[in-house]
């Protein structure tokens, strides 16, 4: 048998053969005498116990199982008749409540929320965050896609939405998101000071609906299903910019379509609401984040795993990085030194500018100060600049030692012979300074020194004649004999 009571239908527990209560008798007149007899035999305590068992069975049962039990008990009751009886008496049915509606005045409220969606982006299916803003009165829609949604992205999205709508409503309804809420829920919600300052700049306030009251934000919640079924199917996006560009164009189209609830298009109703919106400030600051980064040995700074190039003159220095919605601006104090397009999501990307690297072949070294010896040489002998440059490139000695040796030659030898020898060495590509010094000596041998060109003459020879300033050579005295006697 089946226990049928107000709001429940269940099979009896094992061992029972009779219906535990009078509702079963009302469902089928043939069982009514047996139910009365069962009530007379069973006391109040037994009836309460059986009713609680029936309630537990009803929560685990179904109408089909209940109909099977009634059929097995011999009650000729069709399934449609049984379910119709249950509907009439509210058995197993959830009470229906009348639906309400929220009415808004022009410019009174705008609703903001986010929802995850699967999007075909860059050749693969990606899970993205869809941020949406809807005007409660005219139902103007604006939405964008983001890889993640922090306070930075929230301020950037709301700024773009306000520019799209050319105004803001008095309040912005949210769903107790931690991006905006510091603590509390519903009417007791307290926003984060950063977001409260952002709202104050545009002249609106954040409000949150009660926990579980999703119908309060039905204007924006309904739009997510509209986006999922009307915009995303069949669309492919190359990158984030392409996805947001198509989303903006689609908003323009759907805002120009008639809506049954409005009996007009959102654009036409927006024309009535627009004068009630609060005007935007004359100057709208761009949302940004400030970071401090150290330039690595490769000439890059790292931001969200992406690397951005800077001029090599700033290697090892700590710089200020300003991150906006679409740019990364790098500054050294008050001076901007680089600006790059921002990579939307972390991905270990390299963002490089060719002007941040020296021309090919010049290397990474900065120009060194000249050696003191080189400075002295260029001052003493300015004619040998080309030879000095070639000596530093092709000389066999270390540059410092070669310059020191050449400076010694410039200080010790006359200028003209030294320049003549250097000119000859440069013509033949000679950069051996020892050989250069011998060339200088050969050039000044007969000009600055009186050196004999042949050995001294032997006494008695023709060349042994007195010359001015020179006496003839004296004859050599023979050496004494070994025994001490004079030679004959």
C-alpha positions in Angstrom: 0.0 0.0 0.0 1.0 3.6 -0.4 0.8 6.4 2.2 -0.7 9.5 0.6 -0.8 12.6 2.9 -0.8 16.3 2.3 2.3 17.0 0.3 3.7 13.4 0.4 3.4 10.1 -1.3 5.4 7.0 -0.3 5.3 3.2 0.0 4.8 1.6 3.4 7.7 0.1 5.4 8.3 -3.6 5.1 5.8 -5.7 7.1 2.8 -3.4 6.6 -0.3 -4.4 4.6 -2.6 -1.6 5.4 -2.7 2.2 4.7 -1.5 4.2 7.7 -3.9 7.1 7.4 -7.2 8.5 6.0 -5.8 10.2 2.9 -5.4 6.9 1.3 -9.1 6.2 1.8 -9.9 9.5 0.0 -7.9 8.4 -2.9 -9.8 5.1 -3.4 -13.2 4.4 -1.8 -12.6 0.7 -1.7 -9.8 1.0 0.9 -11.8 3.3 3.2 -13.3 0.5 5.5 -9.9 -1.1 6.0 -8.4 2.3 6.9 -11.1 2.9 9.6 -10.5 -0.6 11.1 -6.8 0.1 11.2 -7.3 3.4 13.0 -9.5 1.7 15.5 -6.9 -1.0 16.3 -3.9 1.4 16.4 -3.5 4.0 19.0 -2.3 7.6 18.7 1.3 6.8 19.3 1.3 4.1 16.6 -0.3 6.5 14.1 2.3 9.1 14.8 5.1 6.6 14.3 3.7 5.3 11.1 3.2 8.9 9.8 6.8 9.8 10.4 7.9 6.6 8.6 5.7 7.5 5.6 7.2 11.0 5.5 10.7 9.6 5.3 9.6 7.1 2.6 8.0 9.9 0.6 11.2 11.9 0.4 12.9 8.9 -1.2 10.0 7.7 -3.3 8.4 8.6 -6.6 4.9 8.8 -8.1 5.6 5.8 -10.4 6.6 3.6 -7.5 3.6 4.7 -5.5 1.3 3.8 -8.4 2.9 0.4 -8.6 2.2 -0.3 -4.9 -1.4 0.8 -5.3 -1.9 -1.5 -8.3 -0.4 -4.4 -6.4 -2.8 -3.7 -3.5 -5.8 -4.2 -5.9 -6.8 -0.6 -6.4 -7.8 -0.2 -10.1 -6.4 3.4 -10.4 -4.7 4.7 -13.6 -1.5 6.6 -13.4 -2.9 9.8 -14.9 -5.8 9.7 -12.4 -3.3 9.2 -9.6 -1.1 12.1 -10.5 -4.1 14.3 -11.1 -5.3 13.5 -7.6 -1.8 14.4 -6.2 -1.8 17.7 -8.1 -5.3 18.7 -6.9 -4.3 18.0 -3.2 -0.8 19.4 -3.5 0.9 16.1 -2.9 4.6 16.1 -3.9 4.1 19.6 -5.5 6.1 22.7 -4.7 3.8 25.6 -3.8 3.9 28.2 -6.6 4.5 31.7 -5.6 3.5 34.7 -7.7 6.4 36.3 -9.5 7.2 39.9 -8.7 8.9 42.6 -10.7 11.2 45.5 -10.0 10.5 48.9 -11.5 13.3 51.4 -11.9 13.2 55.1 -12.7 15.5 56.5 -15.4 19.1 56.8 -14.2 18.3 55.1 -10.9 20.3 51.9 -11.1 22.8 49.9 -13.2 23.7 46.3 -12.6 27.2 44.7 -12.9 28.3 41.1 -12.7 30.7 38.6 -14.1 30.3 35.0 -15.3 32.7 32.4 -16.7 32.2 31.2 -20.3 34.0 28.9 -22.7 35.3 30.8 -25.8 37.2 29.8 -28.9 40.2 32.1 -28.6 43.4 31.8 -30.5 42.7 28.4 -31.9 41.7 26.7 -28.6 38.8 26.8 -26.2 39.5 29.0 -23.3 37.7 29.7 -20.1 37.2 33.5 -19.8 35.5 35.9 -17.5 32.6 37.8 -19.1 32.0 41.2 -17.4 28.6 42.8 -18.1 26.9 46.1 -17.2 23.2 46.8 -17.9 21.1 49.9 -17.3 18.1 48.8 -15.3 15.6 51.2 -17.0 16.6 51.1 -20.6 18.4 47.7 -20.5 21.3 49.0 -22.5 24.0 46.2 -22.5 27.8 46.4 -22.6 30.1 43.4 -22.0 33.8 42.5 -22.5 36.0 39.4 -22.0 39.0 39.1 -19.6 41.4 36.3 -18.7 41.0 37.2 -15.0 38.9 39.8 -13.2 40.7 41.8 -10.4 40.0 45.2 -9.1 42.3 46.6 -11.9 40.2 44.9 -14.6 37.0 45.9 -12.8 37.9 49.6 -12.9 39.1 49.4 -16.5 35.8 47.7 -17.5 33.5 50.1 -15.7 35.5 53.0 -17.2 34.9 51.6 -20.7 31.2 51.0 -20.0 30.7 54.5 -18.7 32.3 55.9 -21.8 30.1 53.6 -23.9 26.9 54.8 -22.1 28.1 58.4 -21.8 27.0 58.6 -18.2 26.5 56.7 -14.9 23.4 55.8 -12.9 23.0 56.7 -9.2 23.7 53.2 -7.9 25.6 50.1 -9.2 24.2 46.8 -8.0 26.7 43.9 -7.4 26.4 40.4 -6.1 28.7 40.6 -3.0 31.8 40.0 -5.1 35.1 40.2 -3.2 36.4 42.5 -6.0 34.3 45.3 -4.5 33.2 44.1 -1.1 35.5 44.6 1.9 33.1 43.1 4.4 29.4 42.6 5.0 26.6 41.6 2.6 23.5 43.1 1.3 22.5 46.4 3.0 25.5 46.0 5.4 28.1 45.7 2.6 31.1 48.0 2.9 33.2 48.5 -0.3 36.9 48.4 -0.5 38.4 52.0 -0.1 40.0 51.7 -3.5 36.6 50.9 -5.2 34.8 53.5 -3.0 37.2 56.2 -4.2 36.6 55.0 -7.8 32.8 55.3 -7.4 33.1 58.7 -5.8 35.1 60.0 -8.8 32.2 59.1 -11.1 29.4 60.1 -8.7 27.7 56.7 -7.9 27.6 54.2 -5.1 28.0 50.5 -4.9 25.1 48.5 -3.4 24.8 44.7 -3.0 21.7 42.5 -2.9 20.9 40.1 -0.1 22.6 36.7 -0.2 20.5 34.3 -2.2 18.3 37.0 -3.7 19.6 36.5 -7.3 16.3 37.9 -8.8 17.3 41.3 -7.5 20.0 41.4 -10.2 17.8 39.8 -12.8 18.5 42.5 -15.4 22.2 41.5 -15.7 21.8 37.8 -14.9 19.4 37.3 -17.8 21.9 38.8 -20.2 24.6 36.2 -19.5 22.2 33.5 -20.9 21.5 35.8 -23.9 25.3 36.2 -24.5 25.9 32.4 -24.2 23.2 31.5 -26.6 23.2 34.5 -29.0 26.8 35.7 -29.3 29.2 32.8 -28.5 27.9 29.9 -30.7 29.9 29.7 -33.9 32.3 32.6 -33.2 36.0 32.3 -33.3 38.4 35.0 -32.1 42.0 35.5 -33.0 43.0 37.3 -29.8 41.5 39.3 -26.9 41.3 42.5 -28.8 39.4 40.8 -31.6 37.0 39.2 -29.0 36.3 42.5 -27.3 35.9 44.4 -30.6 33.3 41.9 -31.8 31.5 42.0 -28.4 31.3 45.8 -28.6 29.9 45.6 -32.2 27.3 43.0 -31.1 26.2 45.3 -28.3 25.5 48.0 -30.8 23.3 45.7 -32.8 21.3 44.1 -29.9 20.8 47.5 -28.3 19.1 48.6 -31.5 16.7 45.6 -31.6 13.1 45.9 -30.3 12.4 44.2 -27.0 8.9 42.8 -26.1 9.1 44.0 -22.5 10.0 47.5 -23.6 7.8 47.6 -26.7 10.7 49.6 -28.2 14.5 49.3 -28.7 16.9 49.9 -25.8 18.4 52.8 -27.8 15.0 54.5 -28.0 14.4 54.1 -24.3 18.0 55.2 -23.6 17.2 58.4 -25.3 14.7 59.1 -22.5 17.1 57.8 -19.7 20.2 59.6 -20.9 19.3 63.1 -19.5 18.8 61.5 -16.1 22.3 59.9 -16.0 25.1 61.7 -14.2 27.6 63.3 -16.5 31.1 62.0 -16.8 34.0 64.1 -15.4 35.8 66.3 -17.9 39.0 64.3 -17.4 38.7 60.6 -16.9 42.0 59.1 -15.4 43.2 55.9 -16.9 43.2 53.0 -14.3 46.7 51.8 -13.7 49.0 49.8 -11.5 52.4 50.9 -10.3 55.3 48.4 -10.0 59.0 48.6 -9.3 61.2 46.3 -11.3 64.9 45.6 -11.6 66.4 45.4 -15.2 68.1 42.0 -15.6 71.4 41.3 -17.4 69.5 40.8 -20.7 67.9 44.2 -20.6 64.4 43.2 -19.7 62.0 43.8 -16.9 59.4 41.1 -15.9 55.7 41.8 -15.4 53.2 38.9 -14.9 55.8 36.5 -16.4 56.0 38.6 -19.6 59.3 40.4 -20.3 59.6 44.0 -21.7 62.8 45.4 -23.1 64.5 48.6 -21.9 67.6 50.5 -23.3 70.8 48.8 -22.3 72.0 51.9 -20.5 69.7 51.0 -17.6 71.0 47.5 -17.0 70.9 46.7 -13.3 68.9 49.7 -12.4 65.5 49.7 -10.5 62.8 51.4 -12.6 59.1 52.4 -12.2 56.6 50.5 -14.3 53.1 51.8 -14.9 50.6 49.2 -16.2 47.5 50.4 -17.9 44.7 48.5 -19.7 46.7 48.5 -23.0 50.2 49.9 -22.3 53.2 49.2 -20.1 55.1 52.5 -19.5 58.7 52.3 -18.0 60.2 55.4 -16.4 63.5 56.3 -14.8 62.4 58.9 -12.3 60.3 61.6 -14.1 61.5 60.6 -17.5 59.8 58.0 -19.7 62.3 55.6 -21.3 60.1 53.0 -22.9 56.5 52.2 -23.8 55.2 48.8 -24.9 51.8 47.3 -25.8 50.6 45.3 -22.8 50.3 41.5 -23.0 46.8 40.8 -21.7 47.5 37.5 -19.9 50.6 35.9 -18.4 52.4 33.8 -21.0 56.2 34.2 -20.9 56.1 36.5 -23.9 59.0 38.8 -25.0 58.0 42.3 -26.0 61.0 43.9 -27.7 61.9 47.1 -29.5 64.9 47.2 -31.8 66.0 50.7 -30.7 66.7 49.3 -27.2 69.7 47.4 -28.6 73.0 48.7 -30.1 73.5 48.3 -33.9 74.7 44.9 -35.0 78.5 44.6 -34.7 79.0 47.2 -32.1 78.7 44.8 -29.2 77.3 45.4 -25.8 80.2 47.3 -24.2 80.0 50.9 -23.7 82.9 53.1 -24.9 85.8 53.1 -22.5 87.9 56.1 -21.6 91.2 56.2 -23.5 94.4 55.1 -21.8 96.7 57.9 -20.4 99.5 56.8 -22.7 97.3 57.1 -25.8 96.2 60.6 -24.7 99.9 61.6 -24.4 100.8 60.1 -27.8 98.0 61.8 -29.6 99.1 65.1 -28.0 102.8 64.6 -28.9 102.3 63.1 -32.3 98.9 63.9 -33.7 100.0 62.6 -37.2 100.0 59.0 -36.0 96.3 58.7 -35.0 95.6 56.1 -37.8 98.6 54.1 -36.8 97.5 54.1 -33.1 94.1 52.8 -34.0 95.6 50.0 -36.1 98.1 49.2 -33.4 95.4 48.7 -30.9 93.6 46.3 -33.2 96.5 44.4 -34.7 99.4 44.8 -32.3 101.1 41.7 -30.9 101.6 43.1 -27.5 99.0 44.0 -24.9 97.5 47.4 -25.8 98.8 49.0 -22.6 102.3 47.7 -23.1 102.4 48.7 -26.8 101.3 52.2 -26.0 103.9 52.6 -23.3 106.7 51.4 -25.6 105.6 53.7 -28.4 105.4 56.6 -25.9 109.0 55.8 -24.8 110.1 56.0 -28.5 108.4 59.4 -28.9 110.1 60.8 -25.8 113.6 59.4 -26.5 114.1 59.8 -30.3 113.9 62.8 -32.6 110.5 63.6 -34.1 111.3 63.5 -37.8 113.1 60.2 -38.0 110.4 58.6 -35.7 107.6 59.9 -37.9 109.4 58.7 -41.1 109.8 55.2 -39.6 106.2 55.1 -38.5 105.0 56.2 -41.9 107.1 53.4 -43.5 105.8 50.8 -41.0 102.2 51.9 -41.6 102.7 51.5 -45.4 103.9 47.9 -45.0 101.6 47.0 -42.1 104.4 46.6 -39.6 103.3 46.8 -35.9 106.3 45.1 -34.2 107.6 48.0 -32.1 111.0 46.3 -31.7 111.5 46.4 -35.4 110.2 49.9 -35.5 112.8 51.0 -33.1 115.6 49.4 -35.2 114.3 51.3 -38.2 114.5 54.6 -36.3 118.1 53.8 -35.2 119.1 53.0 -38.8 117.7 56.4 -39.8 119.7 58.4 -37.2 122.9 56.4 -37.3 124.9 58.8 -39.5 123.0 62.0 -38.7 123.2 62.3 -35.0 126.2 60.0 -34.2 129.9 59.8 -35.3 130.3 56.0 -35.6 133.2 54.1 -37.4 132.0 52.3 -40.5 135.1 50.0 -40.6 137.4 48.5 -37.9 140.5 50.5 -36.7 143.4 50.2 -39.2 146.5 48.0 -38.5 149.8 49.9 -38.0 151.7 50.3 -41.2 148.6 50.2 -43.4 147.7 53.0 -45.9 144.8 54.2 -43.8 147.2 54.7 -40.9 147.8 58.4 -41.6 147.3 61.3 -39.2 144.1 63.0 -39.6 142.8 66.2 -37.9 142.2 65.3 -34.3 143.7 61.8 -34.7 147.4 60.6 -34.2 148.8 57.7 -36.1 148.7 54.4 -34.5 151.8 53.4 -32.4 153.6 50.2 -33.4 152.8 47.3 -31.2 155.6 46.2 -28.8 156.4 42.5 -29.2 155.6 40.4 -26.2 158.5 39.0 -24.1 159.6 35.4 -24.5 158.3 32.8 -22.1 161.8 32.4 -20.5 162.1 36.2 -19.9 164.6 36.9 -22.6 164.2 39.8 -25.0 163.1 38.9 -28.5 165.9 39.1 -31.1 
